[in-house]
């Protein structure tokens, strides 16, 4: 199966935290949290995943090592369901659709109200 991964590194007083969102082609997604990119690297190597997927994730880990407070995405990683489970991806959430609206005041760009509504997408 093909998945998209979005990595977000957050710097906290306790250190760097890594959040990995994995989204499947059918829209289901899961968020995995790691105490730091090194922990993600350890889990990745212990997961016994395919050589191609491991190489792609090792490339990502090299980028993560250089990142500060930022994010990046890897699209179309080919990885099996069992491999995802070994990485910790076991409870997938339903796809969601977000509708955002903004109201502009005068000529500025400040938003005075923001309305966000989450609707479960039809499968």
GIBEL-V189157 format. One record per pair of residues at least 4 apart in sequence whose ideal C-beta (glycine too) atoms are under 6 Angstrom apart, sorted by the first residue. I is the first residue (numbers start at 1). GAP is how many residues later the second one is. D is the distance in Angstrom with one decimal. If there is no record, write none. Layout:
i->I gap->GAP d->D
i->I gap->GAP d->D
This chain:
i->2 gap->23 d->5.6
i->2 gap->74 d->4.8
i->2 gap->76 d->5.7
i->3 gap->19 d->5.2
i->3 gap->21 d->5.5
i->3 gap->74 d->5.3
i->4 gap->19 d->4.8
i->4 gap->71 d->5.0
i->5 gap->15 d->6.0
i->5 gap->17 d->5.5
i->5 gap->69 d->4.6
i->6 gap->15 d->4.4
i->6 gap->67 d->4.7
i->7 gap->13 d->5.6
i->7 gap->64 d->6.0
i->7 gap->65 d->5.7
i->8 gap->11 d->4.5
i->8 gap->63 d->4.0
i->9 gap->7 d->5.6
i->9 gap->9 d->5.7
i->9 gap->58 d->4.5
i->10 gap->7 d->4.8
i->11 gap->5 d->5.5
i->11 gap->58 d->5.0
i->12 gap->5 d->5.8
i->15 gap->21 d->5.7
i->16 gap->20 d->5.0
i->18 gap->16 d->4.3
i->18 gap->19 d->5.2
i->18 gap->22 d->5.3
i->19 gap->14 d->5.7
i->20 gap->12 d->4.6
i->21 gap->8 d->5.9
i->21 gap->10 d->5.1
i->22 gap->8 d->5.4
i->22 gap->67 d->5.5
i->23 gap->6 d->4.2
i->24 gap->4 d->4.8
i->27 gap->68 d->3.0
i->28 gap->64 d->4.0
i->29 gap->64 d->5.7
i->30 gap->59 d->4.8
i->30 gap->62 d->5.2
i->32 gap->56 d->5.2
i->34 gap->5 d->4.4
i->34 gap->6 d->4.3
i->35 gap->4 d->4.8
i->37 gap->27 d->4.0
i->37 gap->28 d->5.9
i->41 gap->20 d->4.8
i->44 gap->13 d->4.9
i->47 gap->39 d->3.9
i->47 gap->40 d->5.0
i->49 gap->4 d->4.6
i->49 gap->5 d->5.2
i->49 gap->34 d->4.2
i->53 gap->26 d->4.5
i->56 gap->21 d->5.6
i->60 gap->14 d->5.8
i->79 gap->4 d->4.9
i->79 gap->5 d->6.0
i->84 gap->5 d->4.0
i->85 gap->5 d->5.6
i->94 gap->26 d->5.2
i->95 gap->26 d->4.2
i->96 gap->22 d->5.2
i->97 gap->22 d->5.0
i->97 gap->24 d->5.0
i->98 gap->20 d->5.9
i->99 gap->18 d->5.1
i->100 gap->16 d->5.5
i->101 gap->14 d->5.0
i->102 gap->9 d->4.8
i->102 gap->12 d->5.9
i->103 gap->9 d->5.7
i->103 gap->10 d->4.8
i->105 gap->7 d->5.1
